[in-house]
Amino acid sequence: MVLDGVDTRTEPLSEQGLIGAQGQQTALEDFLDWCTEDVNCAFGQDPRSAREEVVRLIGALDEDPVPSDFGIPFSGQDLVGAIGQALYSKELWPALSQALTSLVQDGDTRGIMGFHPGGGAVPRDDGHTRDREGSLDRGKDGGLVDEGDIPLDNLPAALMAINCADDPDRPTADQITENLDRLRAEYEKASPVFGRYRLAQALMCYGRPKGTTYIRDEVRDVDTAKMLLVGTRGDPATPYRWTTETADRLGPSAIVLDNKGEGHTGYASSKCVHRKVDDFLLYGRLPADGSSCGAEE
């Protein structure tokens, strides 16, 4: 078995969101290091000041959202969501850079809205939205719906249900209220860009039935055939540290492949990772523990 983009189920969701925000911040900084090498980068040629410019832009848009072609105000948090989506693949970086330049220089949101989780949606009179072709529809909760308000895309609901089923923690309303200021400070310290956006993860399972304790309590030091765990250093969704933590938990059966690249997962973006995974699954040749693939391989 190969796991590429290794998740964790041993930390509370609030901690997972915190580490996830750090991973996204790392991915953003990798993008800005790349972007600032180009004179056309919207944030100049200095990576440090570029990071500050991104934070300022988000704050300005949260305070004064700009209109979009779809009649919906575009806020700083909308921008955060769009950047987060674009960071999933390094192949999207040129388009993200161009979209940010259009936004900063001309106030043009069309390019950046293409990356937004609800991008391409236009409003309807009944409070829903539809895409530019009119074929799909988004309800007030952001999910795709048809004319009868039946979801066509259950990805957000499925992800929430699965994560909450795997997590036994259910904070009470009093605990959430008591810890909210502390969590907000921790999230914003972890990522001045993604911290506020990811904070809602701490509330995701509130009111749901308690999830399983099996993974935390029982899944450790497994006696199985060898498995390969691929972790990507610039992964914005499943940070590299989760790969090593999970490997340590699983024990000697788990071998880590360190992919020193960017984007979410490595098999589709790295020839080196692709080759090593295929060699293992097809021919049983497992990389040595601690093997790595370079960023350009």
N, C-alpha and C positions, 0 to 999 in steps of 0.2 A: 504494500500500500504506500502511496505517496500523498502527503498533505502539503499543499502549496498555498501559502497565505494562512498561517496557522493561527487559529483563534484561541482564546482562553475561556475556561468556564470555572476557574477556581477563584476569581476575584469578584466581589460584588459589582453590580452593573454601574454603580457610581464610580468605582475605581476603574472599570473598563472604559468608561467615558473619558475619564481623566487621562489615561494612558493613550486613548484614541486621539484626544486633542493634541497631545504631545507629538504623536506620529504625524498628524496632519500638519502641525507647525513645522516639523522637520522637512516634510515633503514640500511645503510652501517655500521654505528657505532654500532648498535645492533648486526649485524653479526660479527663484529670484536671483540666485547665483548665476544661473544660465541666462536669464533674461537681461541682466545688467551688462552682459558682454556685448549686447547689441545697442547701437546708438538709438534705435527706435523703441527701446523699452520705455513703457509709460512712466516708470519710477526712477529714471536716471541710470547712471552707470556705477553707483556705489551700493553694494548689497545691504550694508547696514542702514543707510538712509532709506533704501527702498522698502525695507521692512517697516520702518516708521511711517512711510508714505501710505502703505497699505492700511495700516491702523487708522491713520487720519482720514483716509477716503471712506472707510467703513463708518467711522463716527459721523462724518459729514452727511452721508447718505441716510444714516439712521435718524439724524436730526432733521434732515430736509430731503426726503425721498424725491427722486426725479421721475417724471412721467415716462411711460413706455409706449411703444406702438400699440400695445394691446389694451391701453386704457387703465392699466394697473400700476400704482406707484411702485417704484423699484427702490428698496431700502438697502441699508448696509448689510442686514442679515440675509437678504436675498443674494447679495454679492458673495457673502461668505459661503452660502450653499452652492452657488455656481462654481466658485473657485474649488471647493471641496470635490465636486464632481469631476472637474477638469483635471485634477491632480491624480486621478486613477490611472492615467496612462501618459507616459512621456511623449507619445505621438501627438497628444493634444496640446502640448505646450506652445507650439507656434501659433495655433489658432487662439489659445487663451491670451497670449501676449498681444495679438492683434486686437482682440475684443476689448482688452483692458485699455489699450491705447485709444480706441474709438470712444470708450466710456469717459476716460479722463479728458481727452482733448475736445470732444464734440458733444458729450452728454448722450451719446448714442448707445442705447441698451440692447440693440438687436443681437449683436454678436454674443454678449455675455449671457443674455437670457436663453440662448441656445444650450448653455451648460446647466442651467438651473434645473433642479429636480422636477419642477413643473413647467419647464421652458417650452415655449411655443404655444402656450395656451392663451386663448382670448376669451373675454367674459361673455356670458349670456345674460339675458334679462332676468332669468329665474335664479340667479345667484351661483349657477354652475359655470364652468368654462369648457370650451372645446378647442381642439387643436386647429391649426390653420386649414387643414383639409376638412374639418368638421366631422372626422370619423370617430374620434375619441373625445371623452368628456371628463372633466374633473369636478368632483363634488367639493363641498366646502372644506372637507377634511384633507383635500389634496389627492384622494384616490380616484382612479379612473372609473367612471360610471357610464352606463348606457342610459337610454331614455327613461328606463324604469328605476333609476338609481341603484342598479345592481352593479357591484364592482366588477370591472373587467381585468383589472390589474391588482392582484392581492399581495404584491411583494411587500409593501410596508406593513400590512397586517400580519403576514406570515412571519416576517422577520421579528416583529414584536412578540408574537405568540411563542416562537421558538426560543428566543432569548429569555423570555420570562419563564418558560417551562424548565429551562436549564438553571435558573437562578432561584434559590430558596428564600432569599431575603425579601421581606415585605415591610418597609418602614411605615410607621404610623404617620398620620398627619402631624402630630406633635413632634415626632422625630424629624420629619422633613422641615418643619418650620424652625426647629431648634438648630438644625445643621445647615440651613440654606446659605446663610452669610459666609460660613466657613467654606462650604463647597464652592460658592461663587468665587471667592478669593483664590482658592486652589486651582480652579479651572482657568481663571484669567491669568494666573501666574504660569500655568502649564502652556497656555497659548493665548496671547493677546488678540489673536484673530479668531480662533475657533472655540475658545473657552466658553463664551456665552452661548454660542450656538449648540454646543454639546451638552450643556448643563441640563437640558430637558431629559437627558438619559437617566438622570437620577430619579425621575418621577415616572419612568416608563411603565413600571409594573405595579404602580399603586392601585390597590383595589382588585387586583387579579388573584386567583387562587395561588397558593404557595407552590413553587416549583420543586423539583427533585433535589435531594441532597446526595444522590448516588455518585455523581461525577466528582464532587469534592471529597467525599468520604472513601470511595471505593476504587476510583480509577487512578492507580499509581503502581509503579514497578510491575508493569504487565509482563506476563510470560508469553510472548507471541513471536511470530516470525519478524524479521527485521522490517522496519518501515523507514521511509525517507521523509524528513520534514524540511521543506524549503522556506526560508525566511528571506525577505527582501529588505535591505537597509532603508530604502526610501519609501516603503509602503505606507500610504496614508490611512489604510483601513485596518490592517492587521500588523501592528508594529513588530519589528524584528525580535524584540525582547520576549514577545509571547511565544515565538518559536523555541527559543532556548529554555524558557520556563517550562513549556509543555514537554520538551524533550527530557529535561531533568526529572519531571514528574513521572513520565512513562518508563524511564529507566533505560538499561542497556539496549533494549530493542529499537530505540529511536536514534537515528543518525541525522545530524543537521547538515544541510547544504546552505552556505552563506552566500546569498546573491547580493553583490554590492552594486545594485542598480536602483532604479526608481520605478514608481507605479505599483499598482496592486497585483501581486503575484508575479512569478517569473517565467513560467513555462511558455507563455505566448510571446514574451518580449525579449527573452535571452536565449540565444542559440546554445550557449553553454549549459544553461539549466535544462533546456529541451533535450539536449543530447544525453545528459547524465540521467534524467528521468526515464528516457526511452531505454537507455542501457540497462537500467535497473528493472523496469517492468517487462521488457522484452527478453532480456538475456540474463537477468539475475546478477548483473555486475553493480555492486553497491559502492558509491564513493566512500573514501575514508572519512571517518568522523573529523569534522573541522575543515573539510574541503570547501572551496569557495569558487565563485564565478566573478570575474571582473565586470565593472560597469559597462564596458564596451564589448564584452564577449557575447 
